Amino acid sequence: MMLLLCLGSSPSYACDESCKRAQAEERLNVRYPSYLNKRYCRDVSSQFLTTAAKSLRRYRDNQLSDLHRGGMYNTRKFLVQRKEWLQECDDYLQQVSRYRVFRNAGTTKDIFTAMDNVSSILAALVNGATYVSDEGYDSLTAVSERFDRLLTLMENHKTQMQLAGQLNID
């Protein structure tokens, strides 16, 4: 009986990240890039919540009011690229852990949706669309509201992560 207990509790029977990665690759018939792991994904997520958030906030506060097509184009490309990185991590994390790139399914979905909303309105404005409503809202108001929603979601999640001790910012 003691021998069975020792064998059953042996760490060699535990499936770590590399084991789960291999199982997911086999199950899904995919090959994950060598750089893709939980640490990388945590770093991508943290960078998005800190550095990228500052950059997006600065653009929203200082340059968005000009509605300059070049700035909107570059900001959209920036967001699309970050979403691709975050989506890659989210897909990976779903297969090898119980977490999502923004901790849980709801928060991840909300942030991804807000990113898509900002990207789509920026693309529309770059392509010449204008927004006017009966309440007096214009293109700047429409895009600003979408930016505000994204930045609020990011800030709220960053605060939750800091309170949980999972995000340290110097």
ChimeraX attribute file (.defattr): number of C-alpha atoms within 10 A of each C-alpha:
attribute: neighborCount
match mode: 1-to-1
recipient: residues
	/A:1	5
	/A:2	7
	/A:3	7
	/A:4	9
	/A:5	9
	/A:6	10
	/A:7	11
	/A:8	12
	/A:9	10
	/A:10	10
	/A:11	10
	/A:12	9
	/A:13	9
	/A:14	10
	/A:15	12
	/A:16	12
	/A:17	14
	/A:18	11
	/A:19	12
	/A:20	14
	/A:21	21
	/A:22	15
	/A:23	15
	/A:24	18
	/A:25	16
	/A:26	11
	/A:27	10
	/A:28	10
	/A:29	9
	/A:30	10
	/A:31	11
	/A:32	14
	/A:33	7
	/A:34	6
	/A:35	9
	/A:36	14
	/A:37	17
	/A:38	18
	/A:39	10
	/A:40	12
	/A:41	23
	/A:42	20
	/A:43	12
	/A:44	16
	/A:45	22
	/A:46	21
	/A:47	13
	/A:48	21
	/A:49	22
	/A:50	15
	/A:51	11
	/A:52	17
	/A:53	19
	/A:54	13
	/A:55	13
	/A:56	19
	/A:57	17
	/A:58	12
	/A:59	16
	/A:60	17
	/A:61	12
	/A:62	10
	/A:63	13
	/A:64	20
	/A:65	14
	/A:66	10
	/A:67	15
	/A:68	12
	/A:69	16
	/A:70	10
	/A:71	16
	/A:72	23
	/A:73	16
	/A:74	12
	/A:75	21
	/A:76	21
	/A:77	15
	/A:78	14
	/A:79	18
	/A:80	17
	/A:81	12
	/A:82	18
	/A:83	18
	/A:84	11
	/A:85	15
	/A:86	22
	/A:87	17
	/A:88	15
	/A:89	23
	/A:90	23
	/A:91	12
	/A:92	22
	/A:93	22
	/A:94	14
	/A:95	18
	/A:96	21
	/A:97	13
	/A:98	9
	/A:99	15
	/A:100	23
	/A:101	24
	/A:102	25
	/A:103	16
	/A:104	12
	/A:105	13
	/A:106	11
	/A:107	17
	/A:108	19
	/A:109	14
	/A:110	16
	/A:111	20
	/A:112	16
	/A:113	13
	/A:114	21
	/A:115	21
	/A:116	18
	/A:117	17
	/A:118	25
	/A:119	22
	/A:120	16
	/A:121	22
	/A:122	25
	/A:123	18
	/A:124	14
	/A:125	19
	/A:126	18
	/A:127	11
	/A:128	9
	/A:129	11
	/A:130	13
	/A:131	15
	/A:132	12
	/A:133	9
	/A:134	6
	/A:135	6
	/A:136	8
	/A:137	11
	/A:138	14
	/A:139	17
	/A:140	16
	/A:141	14
	/A:142	16
	/A:143	22
	/A:144	18
	/A:145	12
	/A:146	20
	/A:147	24
	/A:148	15
	/A:149	17
	/A:150	24
	/A:151	21
	/A:152	15
	/A:153	18
	/A:154	22
	/A:155	15
	/A:156	14
	/A:157	18
	/A:158	23
	/A:159	15
	/A:160	13
	/A:161	17
	/A:162	13
	/A:163	11
	/A:164	10
	/A:165	9
	/A:166	13
	/A:167	18
	/A:168	11
	/A:169	8
	/A:170	3
